[in-house]
Amino acid sequence: MEDRNLTYRVPASKLVEIAKIAAPYRDKPEHLMKVILQSQEITPVFSEDVTAVIAREMNIPQTQVYSFITFYHMLYTEHRGKYVIHMCQSAPCHIRGAEEVVKAIEDLLGVKMGETTEDNRFTLAYSPCLGVCDISPAIMINDKVYGNLNADSVREVIKRYIREEVA
């Protein structure tokens, strides 16, 4: 795993909590999703030390844990901003103007897709599909979906987050 960027360090006390979550599922790899979801409540980033603890406690290869985590776009191996903006990358969003929406977000925040703002408030990421094709182009900020976007409307949405005018 040396070629992967798993540099975020989780406090030892949280690793102990994660070990307690994973230990009951030793030799039960079919419960990995349950362990991952419960662990995500402890730490939002699945660093190398977290994947090592899960693998050790469940008695599965660490590469299996890492592969599982990196398969799902809502699980992270690197620190993310307070607000993660997922841009749908599906065909309907693309056809209906996703490129214009992405450009507006990047210009407003001063970062490119895949990057996090210097103040760690926003991370931009592509998502294969948000499942809301009927309101494309769409983005999801943390758990809230915004659709039928264009450059102007997405700027207004992002400005509300900049001003912290969101629940």
DOPAKOL-76063 format. One record per residue (C-alpha): residue number from 1; y, z, x. Coordinates in nm, 2 decimals. Example, Ala and Ser with C-alpha at 12.3 -4.5 7.8 and 13.67 -1.06 7.14 Angstrom:
PT  1  -0.45  0.78  1.23
PT  2  -0.11  0.71  1.37
***
This chain:
PT  1  0.00  0.00  0.00
PT  2  0.22  -0.01  0.31
PT  3  0.39  -0.34  0.21
PT  4  0.51  -0.20  -0.13
PT  5  0.85  -0.04  -0.18
PT  6  0.74  0.30  -0.31
PT  7  1.00  0.51  -0.14
PT  8  1.12  0.74  -0.41
PT  9  1.01  1.10  -0.35
PT  10  0.90  1.33  -0.63
PT  11  0.94  1.71  -0.59
PT  12  0.61  1.89  -0.51
PT  13  0.64  2.09  -0.84
PT  14  0.63  1.77  -1.04
PT  15  0.33  1.64  -0.84
PT  16  0.15  1.96  -0.94
PT  17  0.23  1.89  -1.30
PT  18  0.10  1.54  -1.27
PT  19  -0.22  1.66  -1.11
PT  20  -0.27  1.89  -1.40
PT  21  -0.23  1.60  -1.64
PT  22  -0.47  1.37  -1.45
PT  23  -0.74  1.63  -1.35
PT  24  -0.92  1.65  -1.69
PT  25  -0.98  1.27  -1.67
PT  26  -1.17  1.27  -1.34
PT  27  -1.42  0.98  -1.34
PT  28  -1.27  0.85  -1.67
PT  29  -1.06  0.55  -1.57
PT  30  -1.04  0.44  -1.93
PT  31  -0.78  0.72  -1.98
PT  32  -0.54  0.59  -1.71
PT  33  -0.28  0.47  -1.97
PT  34  -0.28  0.82  -2.13
PT  35  -0.23  0.98  -1.79
PT  36  0.04  0.73  -1.69
PT  37  0.24  0.78  -2.02
PT  38  0.22  1.16  -1.99
PT  39  0.32  1.14  -1.62
PT  40  0.62  0.93  -1.71
PT  41  0.75  1.23  -1.90
PT  42  0.75  1.42  -1.57
PT  43  0.89  1.15  -1.35
PT  44  1.04  0.81  -1.44
PT  45  0.94  0.66  -1.11
PT  46  0.58  0.60  -1.00
PT  47  0.62  0.64  -0.63
PT  48  0.34  0.63  -0.37
PT  49  0.30  1.01  -0.39
PT  50  0.26  1.00  -0.77
PT  51  0.01  0.72  -0.76
PT  52  -0.19  0.90  -0.49
PT  53  -0.21  1.22  -0.70
PT  54  -0.32  1.03  -1.01
PT  55  -0.58  0.84  -0.81
PT  56  -0.71  1.15  -0.63
PT  57  -0.74  1.36  -0.95
PT  58  -0.90  1.08  -1.16
PT  59  -1.12  0.97  -0.87
PT  60  -1.01  0.61  -0.88
PT  61  -0.86  0.38  -0.61
PT  62  -0.49  0.42  -0.56
PT  63  -0.46  0.04  -0.58
PT  64  -0.60  0.05  -0.93
PT  65  -0.33  0.29  -1.04
PT  66  -0.06  0.08  -0.87
PT  67  -0.19  -0.24  -1.02
PT  68  -0.19  -0.08  -1.36
PT  69  0.17  0.04  -1.32
PT  70  0.31  -0.28  -1.19
PT  71  0.14  -0.48  -1.48
PT  72  0.37  -0.32  -1.74
PT  73  0.74  -0.39  -1.71
PT  74  0.84  -0.06  -1.86
PT  75  0.68  0.14  -1.57
PT  76  0.87  0.16  -1.25
PT  77  0.79  0.20  -0.88
PT  78  1.15  0.21  -0.78
PT  79  1.44  0.42  -0.89
PT  80  1.63  0.27  -1.19
PT  81  1.97  0.33  -1.33
PT  82  2.06  0.55  -1.62
PT  83  2.06  0.24  -1.84
PT  84  1.79  -0.03  -1.78
PT  85  1.89  -0.36  -1.94
PT  86  1.58  -0.58  -2.00
PT  87  1.66  -0.94  -2.07
PT  88  1.40  -1.12  -2.27
PT  89  1.26  -1.41  -2.07
PT  90  1.07  -1.58  -2.35
PT  91  1.11  -1.95  -2.45
PT  92  1.30  -1.87  -2.78
PT  93  1.56  -1.66  -2.59
PT  94  1.59  -1.92  -2.32
PT  95  1.65  -2.20  -2.57
PT  96  1.90  -2.00  -2.77
PT  97  2.13  -1.91  -2.47
PT  98  1.98  -1.63  -2.26
PT  99  2.12  -1.79  -1.94
PT  100  2.48  -1.75  -2.07
PT  101  2.40  -1.39  -2.17
PT  102  2.26  -1.30  -1.83
PT  103  2.56  -1.45  -1.65
PT  104  2.79  -1.25  -1.87
PT  105  2.61  -0.92  -1.79
PT  106  2.59  -1.00  -1.42
PT  107  2.96  -1.09  -1.40
PT  108  3.06  -0.77  -1.59
PT  109  2.85  -0.53  -1.39
PT  110  2.88  -0.71  -1.05
PT  111  2.50  -0.72  -0.99
PT  112  2.22  -0.98  -1.02
PT  113  1.90  -0.95  -1.22
PT  114  1.66  -0.71  -1.04
PT  115  1.95  -0.50  -0.90
PT  116  2.10  -0.17  -0.98
PT  117  2.47  -0.10  -0.98
PT  118  2.61  0.11  -0.69
PT  119  2.68  0.40  -0.93
PT  120  2.32  0.40  -1.05
PT  121  2.42  0.36  -1.41
PT  122  2.28  0.01  -1.48
PT  123  1.96  -0.18  -1.37
PT  124  1.91  -0.54  -1.48
PT  125  1.55  -0.66  -1.52
PT  126  1.37  -0.95  -1.69
PT  127  1.11  -0.87  -1.95
PT  128  0.84  -1.13  -2.03
PT  129  0.90  -1.08  -2.41
PT  130  1.06  -0.81  -2.62
PT  131  0.89  -0.93  -2.93
PT  132  1.21  -1.00  -3.12
PT  133  1.22  -1.37  -3.12
PT  134  1.38  -1.38  -3.47
PT  135  1.70  -1.24  -3.31
PT  136  1.70  -1.42  -2.98
PT  137  1.86  -1.41  -2.73
PT  138  1.80  -1.04  -2.71
PT  139  1.82  -0.75  -2.46
PT  140  1.69  -0.40  -2.47
PT  141  1.89  -0.12  -2.31
PT  142  1.65  0.17  -2.26
PT  143  1.48  0.18  -2.60
PT  144  1.75  0.01  -2.81
PT  145  1.73  -0.37  -2.89
PT  146  2.04  -0.59  -2.93
PT  147  1.99  -0.95  -3.06
PT  148  2.17  -1.27  -3.16
PT  149  2.37  -1.23  -2.85
PT  150  2.62  -1.46  -2.68
PT  151  2.85  -1.40  -2.38
PT  152  3.12  -1.23  -2.58
PT  153  2.89  -1.00  -2.79
PT  154  2.68  -0.89  -2.49
PT  155  3.00  -0.80  -2.30
PT  156  3.10  -0.57  -2.60
PT  157  2.76  -0.41  -2.60
PT  158  2.77  -0.34  -2.23
PT  159  3.13  -0.21  -2.24
PT  160  3.01  0.05  -2.50
PT  161  2.76  0.17  -2.24
PT  162  3.02  0.17  -1.97
PT  163  3.24  0.39  -2.19
PT  164  2.94  0.61  -2.28
PT  165  3.00  0.53  -2.65
PT  166  2.63  0.52  -2.72
PT  167  2.39  0.77  -2.87
***
